[in-house]
Amino acid sequence: MPRSISAKSEHNNVSRAAGVVGFFTLISRVLGLVRDMVLARFFGTGMAADAFFVAFRIPNLLRRLFAEGSLTIAFIPVFTEYLTQKSRREAFELARTILTLLALTVAVVALLGVLFSPWIVRIQAFGFGGSGDKYQLTVLLTRITFPYIFFISLVAFFMGVLNSLRRFGAPAAAPIFLNVGIIGAAYFISPYFPEPIVGIALGVLIGGILQVGLQIPWVLKEGLKVFPLWQPHHPAVRRIGLLMLPAIVGSAVYQFNQFMGTLLATFLVEGSVSWLYYADRLVQFPLGIFAIAISTAALPSLSTQAAKKDLGEFQDTLSYSLRLVFFITLPCAVGLIVLGAPILRVLFERGAFDMHSTLMTNKALFFYSLGLLAFSGIRVMVAAFYALQDTKTPVKVAIVAVAANLIFSLALMGPLKHAGLALALSLASSLQFCLLIIFLNRKINTGELRPVLVSASKSALSAAVMGAGIYCLQSSLLTTHPGGGFWGVTINLGGLILSGIAIYFLVARLIGCRELNSLRDMFHPRSKTAKKQISSRE
């Protein structure tokens, strides 16, 4: 098969898979915003909210470090290699072996987390002190939410299996059930507790159980038995373990930096943890829908090409993924910068979440948005390194990024308070992304990445024109309709967002951004372009 046809076919595979992941992630993120709106309404940014966000961040951090952050990206390349070079039966034996070891390991971790919660909270939220109501509440919530790591680790494992088999729907839909669990708990469980936030913690556990229940029918349908298989000396176990150890640092530096930000935020005024949380949630919206969707879709393709030693197609897929992710995240970043305040007002400003909370959260959102391009690019670059089964380089880069984030945070949290912590993370992530590009270029001479700069420049120009356009429109609306109630702000915001999308796509078409066709394939996988590519292969 000619490389151009094969490359187009692989581009289409990535686009279609990213479209599936993006669709379910969009539903999940919308429900996530509804979840946060519910939490903001009932708990605002006070003591209970700070305690829950700290407690939930601890198992959530472990999830991203040991489950999605390391297990998935270490497991998929090896499992894909078995599927490509060996038999499906051998690949499934490997999967059952890893599942058995994983379940035992995370069960022990969850138990230790429950037992040592008081000491864990003292480390994670040192500023809360070692006693008092806030500290005691955080410990209780941590003990309730910590077993979530067991359930979500199983979900991450099943996600790796299904994604390797090019089944993306069920894994992408799983987070929906976490949000359903928390929202349901807020209305139907919390009212029965003297401290209502305890019900939210129980909702986290319920959500984890529901997520596991969603995955099992799909893996059974693919033929994977979920019964234990004890083969600790399986040759691939050691390989996956060696990939996982450095991946814990290399692929999850963003979570380490968030952990550090939370720790430092506990030394600032009350509400700082919550302001950073809500700002991060908005940044995670486009990051999850598009950047993570594209990197998730690209990893199996990159792993297959790496297993076949086809570096030409590997470079082409990597370049395509970066161009597509930048084309989408650049206008999102500009939109969040220009429209951050009205977005926060519409989504959260009600009940205990007042105007002051909106202003403080928007300061963090502004600086987080500056790093959105780097956050997105890191996802794709890390996937490329682990598809090549290179674990050392991301670790070296991660260590530099963590050190840089600590230095930036300590320097900026004084003058900028919580907003300085957000800026520090953006600066450190930008440094990390640049270093990953440099080292990957040295490793495989990524000549195919040169078009990325041209494409990103066109996307940046389109986003800049869009930003200027919606800023002028927003100023005009504020002049003609100053203030305005909730529905007035909501209607104006909707109009500004639609106008921004129209301006961006119009400018992108005028200057010849090829990624417009790729974006169409994401959401219309059976488009004429896709059919032509399939016909060409046949």
N, C-alpha and C positions, 0 to 999 in steps of 0.2 A: 504494500500500500504506500503510495507517495506520501512523503512527510507532510506536505501542505494539506492533503485531505485528512490525514490522521490527526494533525494539529487542530484543524477546524472541528473535527469530530470530538476531540478531547475538550476543546473550548466549549462546545455545546453541552458536553456532559457536565462540566463544571458549572456552566450557567444554569442548566436545568436543576442540578442538585442544589445549587445556591438558592434558586427560586423556591424550591420545596422547603428548605431549611428556613429561608427568609420569611415565607408565608406563615409557618407555624410559630416562628420566633416573633413575628409581628403580633400575632394573637396573644402570645405569652407576655410580650412587653406591654401591650395595651392593658391586659389584666394586671400586670405588675404595677402599672401606673394607677389603675383602679385600687389595687391593694394599698399602694402608698397614700392615695387620697383618703382611703378609709383610716389608715393609721394616723395620718396627719389630722384628720377630723377628730378622732377620739383621744389622741395622745399628744398632738402638737410636737413641740421640740423640748419638752420638759424632762424631768428626771426619769419617768417610766420609759419614754422613747429612747433616751440615751442608753439606759440599761439594756433594753432589748436589742438595739442595734449593735452594741458591744458584744452581747451574748451571742447573737446570731452570726456575727462576723467571724467568731472563732471557729465554729464548725464549718462555716462557709469557706473560710480561708483554707482549712484542711481539705475540703472538697476540691478546691481548685488546685491545690498543691499535689495531693496524693491521688486524686481521682482523675478529674478532667485535665488537670494541669500536667500530670506526668504519666499516669497509667495509660490514658487514651493515646497520647502521641508516642509513647514507647511501644504500646501493644499493636497499633494499627500497622506500622511498617513491617514488623516481624510476622504478624498474622497474614498480611497481604503477601509477603514473600512465600509463606507456606502455601497459600492459595494459588500463587502463580507458578511456583517451581516444584511443589509436591502435590499431595492430593487433598481433597476436601475433608476426607476422614481424618488425616493427620492434623489438618488445621483445626478441626473441631476438638480433637483430643487435646491439643495445646490449649484451646479456649477453656475447656472444662478444668484443666489443671490450674490455669491462672485463676479461674473463678473460685476454685476451692481454696487456694492460698490467699486470695484477696478477702474472701468472706471471713476466714479465721483471723487474718491480720486486723481488719477494720473492726471486728467485734471486740478484740482486745483493746484497740485504740479508743473505741467508744466507752468501754468500761473504765479505762484509766482516766479518760476525760471527765467522766461523771465523778469519780473519786477525788480527783485533784482539781476540781473546779475552783475552789477558793484561791489556790496558788496561781492558776492560769489567769484568773481575773486580775490578781494583783500585778501580774506582768503586763497583760494586755491593756488594763485601765489603771495604771499606777496612780494617775491623778485622782482617782476616786477614793484613794486611801484604803486601809485594810479593815475598816469597820464602818458602821453607819448604815442607814436605810438604803442608800443608793448602792453601796457595795453589796449588801446582803441580797438585795433584789437581783442584781446582776449575776451573783453566784447561783441563785435559784433558777433563773432563766437559762443560764449556761448548762446547768445539769439537765434541764428538760430538753434543750435543743441539741445537746451533744450527740445523742444516738442518731441524729439525722445523717451523720457522716457514714454510718453503716449502709443505710438505704440508698443514699445518693452515690456511694461508691459502686454499688451493684448497678445502678442506672448508668453510670459512666462506662462500666465494663460492657454492658449490653449495647451501649451506643457505639463503642469501638468495634464490636462484632458486626452490628448492622451496617455501620458506615463502610466498613471494609467490603461488605457484600453489596454496596451501593444501595442500601435501604436507609433513607434519611428522614422519612416522615415521622415515625414513632419516636425516635430519639429527640427530634426537634420539638415534638408536641409535649414531651414529658414535663417541662417546667410549667406548663399551663396548670397542671394539677397542684403544684406547690402554691401557686397564687390562689387557686380555688380553695385549697385547704385553709390558708390564712384568712381570706375574706370570709369564708363560712364561719371560721372560729370567732372572728370579731363580732359577728351578729348572734351566733347561736351557742357559743361556749363562754366567751369573756364575761357576759352579764352575770354568770353564776359564780364568779370568783370575787372575793373581797378585793384582790388586786387584779383588775381586768386584763392587764398585759400578760398574765400567766396563760390565759386562754389563747393568746396569739402564739406563744411558744408551743403549746400543744398543737396548734394548727400547722406549725412547721413539721412536726412528726407525722401528722396525718397526710400532709402533702408528700412527704418522702415515701410513705407506704403506697400511696396511689400511683406515684411515678414508677415504682418497681412493678406494680400490677399491670401497668400499661405495656411494659417492654416484654414481659414473659411470653405472651401469646405470639409475638412476632418472631422471637428467637426460636421458639418451638416450631413455628411454621417453616423456618429455614432449615430445620433438622438438627439444631443444637440441643442436646439433652442438658438439663440443668442439674443433674445428679452429680455429687462430688466425684472427682477422680484424683486420687492421691498419687502424684508422680513428681515429687519435689526435685528429683534429679533429672527431669526432662531437659534436654540440651538448650531449648529455647528459653527456659525459665531464667537461667543465668544471664542470657543476652538481654532479656526484657528488664531484669533487675539492674543490670549495668547501665541501661538506658534511662531507667527511672530515677536512679539516685541523683545524677546531675540535673535531670529534667526538673526535679523538685525545685531547684534554684533557677535553672536556665529559663524554663518556660513560664514560671509563675512569679517573675520578679514584680510584675504589676501588683499582684496580691500582697507580696512582701511590703511593697511601698505603701499600699493602702493600710496595711497593718501598722506600719510605722506612723502614718498620718493619723490614724485613730489614737495611737498611744500619745503622740504629741498633742493632739487636740484635747485630750482630757486635762491638760494643764491650762487650757484657755477658758474663757467664760462659758458658763452653762449654755448649751445649745450648739456649740461648735461641732460636736460629733454629728448631730442631726443635720446641721446645715451642709456639711460635707457629704453626708449620706444622700440627701435629696438631690444635691447637685450631681453627684456621681450617678444616681439613678437615671437622670436625664441624658447624661453622656452615654451611659450604657445602652440607651434605647437604639440609636443608630449603630452603635458598635455591635450590639447583639444581632440586630436584624440583618445587617449587611456585612460588616467586616468578619464577624465570627462565622456567619453563614458561608461566606466565600472561602475562608481558610478551612472550615470544616469540609466543604465540598472538594477543595483542592488537595487535601492531604492524601486521600486514597489514590488519586490520579498521580500525584508526585511520587508516592510510595511505589506504585506499579512501574512507573518509568525508571525510578532509581533501581528497582529490582532487576529490570531488563537492561540496565546499564545504558539507557538511551538518554544521555545528557542533553542532546539537542532538543528533544521534546520536553524534557524536564525544564530547561531554561525557558522555553516558549510558554509552558503552562504557568510558570512562576511569574513571568512578565505579564501575561494576560491577567492573572489574578491581582497583581499589584495595580495595574492600570484600572481595572474594574473597581477595586475597593477605593482607590483614590477618587475616581470619578463620582462615587456616591458620597463618600464621607466629607469631602471638601465643602460642598454646599450645606451639608448638615452642620458642620462646624460654624460656618458663617451665619447660618440661620439661628443657631443657639446663642451666638454672641449678640446679634442684633435684636432678637426677639425673646431673650431669656426671661426678662421681667414679666411680660404678659403671659408667657407660657406657664411660668411658676404661679402667677396669680390665678389663672384659669384652673390649673390642675390642683393646687394645694391650698390656696388662701381662703380658708373657711374654718370655722370652729376655733380650735386652739392654735392654728397656724395663721398668724396675723401678718400685717404688712411688714413689720420689722423682720419676721422670719423670711419673707419673700426677698427683701433687700439683702439680707445677709447671705441667703442661699445663692442669690444671683451673682454675688461677688465671687463665690467659689466656682460657680458654673462658668463664668467668663474665662477663668484661668484653666479650668479643666478642658474647655472647648479648644483652647490653643494647642493642646496636646492630642486632640482626637486623631489627627493624621498619623502621628507616631504610634498611638495605641493600636490603630488599625493595621498599620504596616508591620508592626511587631508580630501580630498574629500570623500573618502570611509568611514572614521570614523564619519564624520559629518552626512552622510546619515544614518549610523547605529543609532546614537543617536536620530535623528528625526523620524526614523521609530519606535523607542520605545516611541516617543512623550516626550522625556526628553529634556527640553529647558534650564534648569538651569546649567547643567554641562558645555555645550559648552560655555555659557556666562562667567563663571568663568575662564575657560581656555583662552578664547579670551582676557579678560581683562589683564591677565598675559602676553599673547603674544604681545599685543599692547604696554604695558609698556616696555617689553623687547626690542621690535623693536626700540622704541624711544631712549632708553638708548644706544643700540648698534649703532644706526645711529649717534647720537651725538658724540660717542666715535670714530667712524671709518671714518666719512666724512672728518675729518681734514687730517689724514695721507693718506687715500686712495681716497679722493674726491668722485666722483660719484660711483666708484666701491665699496667704503665702504658702501654706501646705499644698494647696491645689496647684499653684504655679510650680512649686518644686517638683511635683510628680510629673508635670508636663515637660519640664526641662530635662529631667533625668530620663524620661521615656524617649525624648527626641535624641538624646545622646546614644541611648541603647539601640535605637533603630538605625542610626547612621553607622555605628560600629558593626552591626549585623550585616549591613550591605557591604561594607569594606571587606570583612572577613569572608563572606560568601564569594565575593568577586575574586579574592585570592585563591579560594578553594577550587572553583570550577570555571573561572573566567567568564562571568555572566554577561557576555556581550549582548545578549537578548534583552538585558535590562535597560539599555540605552533609550529605547522608545518610551520607557516609563517616564523619564524626565520631560520629554516633549508632551506626552499625554497629560501629565500632572500640571504642566504649565498652562495648557489649554483649559483644563478643569479649573485651575485657580483663577484664570482670567474670567471665565464664565461665572464662577462663584462671587468674585469681586463685583462684577456688574450687578449680579443678583442682590448682593448685600446693599449696594448703593441704592438700588431701586426700592427695596422694601424699607430701607431707612427713610427715604424721602416720602414714601407712601405713609409710613407710620407717623412721621412728623405732621403730615397733612391731616391725617385722621385725628391726631391729638389736638390740632388747631381747631378743626371743625366740630369735634365731639370730645371736648375735654372731660376727663373723669370717666363717667359711664359706669353702669352697673355690670353685674356678672355677664349677662347675656350680650350686652353691648360690646364688652371686651372680647368675649368668645367669638362673636360674629366678625369683628374686626380682625382678630387673630387668624381665623379661618381664611378670610379674604387675603390677608398678607401672605400666608403660607402658600395658598394656591397661586397668587401672583408671583411669588418667588420661584416656585417650581416652573411656571410658564416662562419667566425671564431666563432662568438657567438653561432650560432645554432649547429655547430659541437661540440664545447666544452660542450654546454648544453646537447646534446644527449649523449655524452660520460660519463658525470657524473650523468645522470639520472634525468633531470628536467622534471617532469610530465606536466608542463605548456605548453610544446610544443604541446601536444594534444589539450589543451584548446585553444591555439592560432590558431590551424588549424580549430577548430570548429567556431571560430569567423569569419573567412573569407571563410569557406566552410561549412555553416550550414547544408547542406544536405550530409555531409560526412557519411562514414560507421558508425562512432562512434555515430553520432546523430541518424541514422536510428535504430541502435541496442537499443538505449535508448528508442526511441519511441515504438519499438517492445516490449521491456520489460514491458513498462507501459500497453500496450494493453493485 
